[in-house]
Amino acid sequence: MALNASQKSVRKALRAIKAQLDDHGVLPDDLASIELVLAEALNNIVEHAYSGKDEGLIEVALSIDDNALAFHITDHGLPMPNGELPKGTLAPMTGDISELPEGGFGWFLIHELAHDLAYVRQESSNVFSFRMKTADNTA
């Protein structure tokens, strides 16, 4: 599936992927986790790799095997800082709520919910891949 690097296109793609997975029998709890991880990853691409410009392209490939879904997301935007995935660690949650940092929660959620996370910069493309375990009823 290919989509433009815009919030609107991300929402549309999430609905389509969720419907496809629902048709394959993925359970609602698994669908919610998958949607959250994909939303965080795709929105990060829109916001950071393409810096909010709508002219970018994002490609999402999905394969299903042995109670897991494998995702490969490719974009042609800016590379990840330092050429690697963010660590996904939370900032300290001390002090006043108004002093909490903005951002950084998405990568924490991705690291918590997804497995086998990998990132590679291939020529002018970013490829982010991960797996999501599902219940035994996927077809």
Contacts in CASP RR format, 6 or more apart in sequence:
PFRMAT RR
TARGET T0000
AUTHOR 0000-0000-0000
METHOD contacts of the structure
MODEL  1
MALNASQKSVRKALRAIKAQLDDHGVLPDDLASIELVLAEALNNIVEHAY
SGKDEGLIEVALSIDDNALAFHITDHGLPMPNGELPKGTLAPMTGDISEL
PEGGFGWFLIHELAHDLAYVRQESSNVFSFRMKTADNTA
1 13 0 8 1.000
1 16 0 8 1.000
1 17 0 8 1.000
1 59 0 8 1.000
1 60 0 8 1.000
1 61 0 8 1.000
1 62 0 8 1.000
2 57 0 8 1.000
2 58 0 8 1.000
2 59 0 8 1.000
2 60 0 8 1.000
3 9 0 8 1.000
3 10 0 8 1.000
3 12 0 8 1.000
3 13 0 8 1.000
3 42 0 8 1.000
3 57 0 8 1.000
3 58 0 8 1.000
3 59 0 8 1.000
3 60 0 8 1.000
4 54 0 8 1.000
4 55 0 8 1.000
4 56 0 8 1.000
4 57 0 8 1.000
4 58 0 8 1.000
5 45 0 8 1.000
5 46 0 8 1.000
5 49 0 8 1.000
5 50 0 8 1.000
5 52 0 8 1.000
5 53 0 8 1.000
5 54 0 8 1.000
5 55 0 8 1.000
5 56 0 8 1.000
5 57 0 8 1.000
5 58 0 8 1.000
5 75 0 8 1.000
6 46 0 8 1.000
6 52 0 8 1.000
6 54 0 8 1.000
7 43 0 8 1.000
7 46 0 8 1.000
9 58 0 8 1.000
10 39 0 8 1.000
10 42 0 8 1.000
10 43 0 8 1.000
10 46 0 8 1.000
10 58 0 8 1.000
13 42 0 8 1.000
13 58 0 8 1.000
13 60 0 8 1.000
14 35 0 8 1.000
14 38 0 8 1.000
14 39 0 8 1.000
14 42 0 8 1.000
17 34 0 8 1.000
17 35 0 8 1.000
17 38 0 8 1.000
17 60 0 8 1.000
17 62 0 8 1.000
18 31 0 8 1.000
18 34 0 8 1.000
18 35 0 8 1.000
20 62 0 8 1.000
21 30 0 8 1.000
21 31 0 8 1.000
21 34 0 8 1.000
21 69 0 8 1.000
22 31 0 8 1.000
24 64 0 8 1.000
24 138 0 8 1.000
24 139 0 8 1.000
25 137 0 8 1.000
25 138 0 8 1.000
25 139 0 8 1.000
26 34 0 8 1.000
26 69 0 8 1.000
26 134 0 8 1.000
26 135 0 8 1.000
26 137 0 8 1.000
26 138 0 8 1.000
27 134 0 8 1.000
27 135 0 8 1.000
27 137 0 8 1.000
30 132 0 8 1.000
30 133 0 8 1.000
30 134 0 8 1.000
30 135 0 8 1.000
33 113 0 8 1.000
33 132 0 8 1.000
34 69 0 8 1.000
34 132 0 8 1.000
36 109 0 8 1.000
36 113 0 8 1.000
37 109 0 8 1.000
37 110 0 8 1.000
37 113 0 8 1.000
37 114 0 8 1.000
37 130 0 8 1.000
37 132 0 8 1.000
38 60 0 8 1.000
38 71 0 8 1.000
40 106 0 8 1.000
40 107 0 8 1.000
40 109 0 8 1.000
40 110 0 8 1.000
41 73 0 8 1.000
41 110 0 8 1.000
41 128 0 8 1.000
41 130 0 8 1.000
42 58 0 8 1.000
42 60 0 8 1.000
42 73 0 8 1.000
44 106 0 8 1.000
44 107 0 8 1.000
45 58 0 8 1.000
45 73 0 8 1.000
45 75 0 8 1.000
45 77 0 8 1.000
45 126 0 8 1.000
46 52 0 8 1.000
46 58 0 8 1.000
48 78 0 8 1.000
49 75 0 8 1.000
49 77 0 8 1.000
49 78 0 8 1.000
49 79 0 8 1.000
49 126 0 8 1.000
50 56 0 8 1.000
50 75 0 8 1.000
50 77 0 8 1.000
50 78 0 8 1.000
51 78 0 8 1.000
56 75 0 8 1.000
56 76 0 8 1.000
56 77 0 8 1.000
57 75 0 8 1.000
57 76 0 8 1.000
58 73 0 8 1.000
58 74 0 8 1.000
58 75 0 8 1.000
59 73 0 8 1.000
59 74 0 8 1.000
59 75 0 8 1.000
60 71 0 8 1.000
60 72 0 8 1.000
60 73 0 8 1.000
61 71 0 8 1.000
61 72 0 8 1.000
61 73 0 8 1.000
61 74 0 8 1.000
62 69 0 8 1.000
62 70 0 8 1.000
62 71 0 8 1.000
62 72 0 8 1.000
63 69 0 8 1.000
63 70 0 8 1.000
64 70 0 8 1.000
64 138 0 8 1.000
64 139 0 8 1.000
67 133 0 8 1.000
67 134 0 8 1.000
67 135 0 8 1.000
67 136 0 8 1.000
67 138 0 8 1.000
68 115 0 8 1.000
68 131 0 8 1.000
68 132 0 8 1.000
68 133 0 8 1.000
68 134 0 8 1.000
69 131 0 8 1.000
69 132 0 8 1.000
69 134 0 8 1.000
69 138 0 8 1.000
70 129 0 8 1.000
70 130 0 8 1.000
70 131 0 8 1.000
71 129 0 8 1.000
71 130 0 8 1.000
71 131 0 8 1.000
71 132 0 8 1.000
72 127 0 8 1.000
72 128 0 8 1.000
72 129 0 8 1.000
73 127 0 8 1.000
73 128 0 8 1.000
73 129 0 8 1.000
74 125 0 8 1.000
74 126 0 8 1.000
74 127 0 8 1.000
74 128 0 8 1.000
75 125 0 8 1.000
75 126 0 8 1.000
76 124 0 8 1.000
76 125 0 8 1.000
76 126 0 8 1.000
77 124 0 8 1.000
77 125 0 8 1.000
77 126 0 8 1.000
79 121 0 8 1.000
79 126 0 8 1.000
80 86 0 8 1.000
80 119 0 8 1.000
80 121 0 8 1.000
80 126 0 8 1.000
83 119 0 8 1.000
83 121 0 8 1.000
84 119 0 8 1.000
85 107 0 8 1.000
85 117 0 8 1.000
85 118 0 8 1.000
85 119 0 8 1.000
85 128 0 8 1.000
86 104 0 8 1.000
86 107 0 8 1.000
87 107 0 8 1.000
87 111 0 8 1.000
88 104 0 8 1.000
88 106 0 8 1.000
88 107 0 8 1.000
88 108 0 8 1.000
88 110 0 8 1.000
88 111 0 8 1.000
89 108 0 8 1.000
90 104 0 8 1.000
90 105 0 8 1.000
90 108 0 8 1.000
91 100 0 8 1.000
91 101 0 8 1.000
91 104 0 8 1.000
93 100 0 8 1.000
110 117 0 8 1.000
110 130 0 8 1.000
111 117 0 8 1.000
113 132 0 8 1.000
114 130 0 8 1.000
114 131 0 8 1.000
114 132 0 8 1.000
115 130 0 8 1.000
115 131 0 8 1.000
115 132 0 8 1.000
115 133 0 8 1.000
116 129 0 8 1.000
116 130 0 8 1.000
116 131 0 8 1.000
117 128 0 8 1.000
117 129 0 8 1.000
117 130 0 8 1.000
118 128 0 8 1.000
118 129 0 8 1.000
118 130 0 8 1.000
119 126 0 8 1.000
119 127 0 8 1.000
119 128 0 8 1.000
119 129 0 8 1.000
120 126 0 8 1.000
120 127 0 8 1.000
121 127 0 8 1.000
END
